[in-house]
Amino acid sequence: MNIPAIAVHGGSGTIASSINDPIIKKNYLDALQEALEAGFSLLKSDGTALEAVTKAVTVLEDCELFNAGKGSVFTSKGDHEMDAAIMDGKTLGAGAVAGIKGIKNPVLFADDIMKNTPFVFLAGSEAMEYARRQEYEFMPDSYFFTELRYDQWTSLRGTGEVKLDHSSENGHKFGTVGAVAVDSGGNLAAATSTGGMTNKAWGRVGDSPLIGAGTYANNETCAVSCTGHGEYFIRGVVAYDVSCLMEYGGMSLEQAANEAIFKRLKKLGGEGGLIAVDAQGNICLPFNTEGMYRGLKNNMQTMTQIL
Ligand code: ASP
């Protein structure tokens, strides 16, 4: 038993060569570290897993290096549409939002939906209506604008092509963000937040806000947050698949996470990775891409890594 514990990710994919710049690399690792510390300090002071993942994801949303909250990628229309989800492994309560604009921390909106509405998933303009009534903190477009995301978008604008934000060589900002945690009581939680894919159109929604696809938590098995090409994670119902492989297949967390990423997702043709934790504090961070921005922290160790 090694609890409490937390893991975070900041996206997976092809890692731009600019990461070899020690300053750029340090910025990413420091941001992951900050999220880990923020979440873990809550866990150490008897905070819940739910509070820890919410805090860690909020820190990453506020960091413009990642594709979530500030720093989200541009849609085909040149704005930002964000998706987020959160799940409580103790109650199986869940909250999710898709296609929302202007909200500083989409994960807090998802958390609010879970706690204060009879629903799980709100989307689009009607969800925004609800947010306005709740007096959420809205930010101007300029808050979400970053030069690199803009350049990534202008290179695709008008082509109809859609790209994972981290699959281009011409920049060093990557990633959907996520966190999973187990608290001192053995309760699990997961949260994921993203701007989606650059140049996405027609209301495209990826796996991140879909409970079971990109985000899942169940005290009986594990908590999972995914990152990668969302269409494949949706079709593979990857986060829930890890849980099912444990529950019905009798696999350990490591066996289940590896099976999901290296065999099942690969067979579908999907690229990406996930972070997962179980009630004993085992942590698994598999990815089938070149790299994944990731980190973990428990009482024994702290680790952040990219490749
Ligand atoms: N999974 C996200 C999506 O498809 C993208 C990512 O993980 O970077 O929207």
Residues whose N, C-alpha, C, O or C-beta is under 5 A from the ligand:
A	BS01	LIG	G11 G175 T176 T194 G196 M197 G206 D207 S208 C226 T227 G228 H229 G230 E231
